[in-house]
Amino acid sequence: MSYKFQKLAVYRMALDYVDKVYGCSRDLPLSERFNLQSQLERAAISIVLNIAEGSTGQSNAEQNRFLGLALRSYLETIACLDIMERRGYVGSKVLMEVRGFGHGLFVKLQAFRKALETPVPGPRSPVAEDS
C-alpha cells in the first residue's frame, strides 16, 4: 500500500535533498557531530516529515500549514550550510550543488502551497488508489 504523499514530486525531491544534506554533513569534523551535523540533518528530515504529515486527509489550509513548516525547516538547512561555509567545513562546489538543488525544492514547495489555495471539490484521502 502506498500513500498519496509518496507519489508527490515535492516529496521525492525532499527525500533527494535529505540524501544531499547527509552527503554534505558527513564531511563535518567530529566536534560538530552532535551540534551542526545533527541540526542540519534533523532540519532536512523535517522537510520530508512535514510534507507527509500535512497530506493526511486534512483540509487544504492544514496541509498548507505543514508545507509552511517544511519551508521553515528548509531555511534552517540554509542557515546551517551558511555556517558550514563560514567555518570552511565544506567546499564551495559541494555547497553550491546542495543549495542549487535545495532552491528547486523551495520553489516546488512554494508552488504546492499556492496550488492549495485553489479549492478542489470532493473528499481527500491519504491513501493512494492503485492505478
Buried (B, 14 or more C-beta within 10 A) or exposed (E): EEBBBBEBEBBBBBBBBBEBBBEBBEEBEEEBEEEBBBBBBBBBBBBBBBBBBBBBEBEBEBBBBBBBBBBEBBEBBBEBBEBBBEEEBBEEEBBEBBBEBBEBBBEBBBEBBEEBEEEEEEEEEEEBEEE
